[in-house]
Amino acid sequence: MRPLCVLLLCLLAACSPAPRGGGDAPGGLPRSYTATWSERLPVIDGRLDDKSWTVAAWSEEFVDIRGPGHPTPTFRTRMKMIWGVEGLVIGADLVEPHVWATLTERDSIIFEDPDFEVFIDPDADGLRYYELEINALGTEWDLLLPERYTDGGEADHDWTMEGLRTAVYVDGTLNDPSDIDRGWSAEILVPWAAVERGKPEPGERWRINFSRVEWHVHVEDGVYVKDPAPADEAHPEENWVWSPQGLIDMHQPETWGTVEFAGPR
């Protein structure tokens, strides 16, 4: 289950050339991505236009968390990664005609807004893995998971990813229903100092996945309001991910994708 979901029941569009390897899971291997080494990491401003990003390929477009046979996401989501001496940098691009967010307090339950999420399991053992969520306001929620919820684990909400740097950029107008936005993007620097395993060696592989939560909304009195959940729908939100899980539950590290750290040259 997702964090704090005892009551919430597991709440949770053209690509550049795709990285090598991988397929859709279930029904195939989890996806994979090769992160390129960069001597100079980008300025973390959310814009993804830094020259450092030119060495990184875009990922495949995100799919429904349940995998094949389920609806194609309405809007494109993709990510890219590079790494360097300081840490792993993730860039996310989310197409969204109506960008909105409400949560401003750090460590709020960010997936109650539309968000972008990162899951990292360096040891690929399903133990002591990391989760980070961010919304279009740039509000963060970071968690340490001693083990998955289905194995009795409880998230450490007091844990802080020391040295974390994030930024978002809205290509449009936030919380304004009167116009059409292009979407929003995020840059996230995960410092090696915050990861127990530390900086990886070239060729090392980590389990990692990404999720986007999208809510259906309508406009009332000039503001976005979530649509009421259908009576028979346990998950009114959309869950779009890089490597599909087979069910609505991100806490399955064995079906996350794999990132291989290439270089340095």
PyMOL commands that set and color helices and strands:
alter all, ss='L'
color gray80, all
select helices_A, chain A and resi 51-55+110-112+149-151+192-194+253-255
alter helices_A, ss='H'
color red, helices_A
select strands_A, chain A and resi 32-37+63-64+77-83+87-95+115-121+127-135+140-147+165-171+183-191+205-214+217-220+223-226+238-241+257-262
alter strands_A, ss='S'
color yellow, strands_A
deselect
rebuild
show_as cartoon
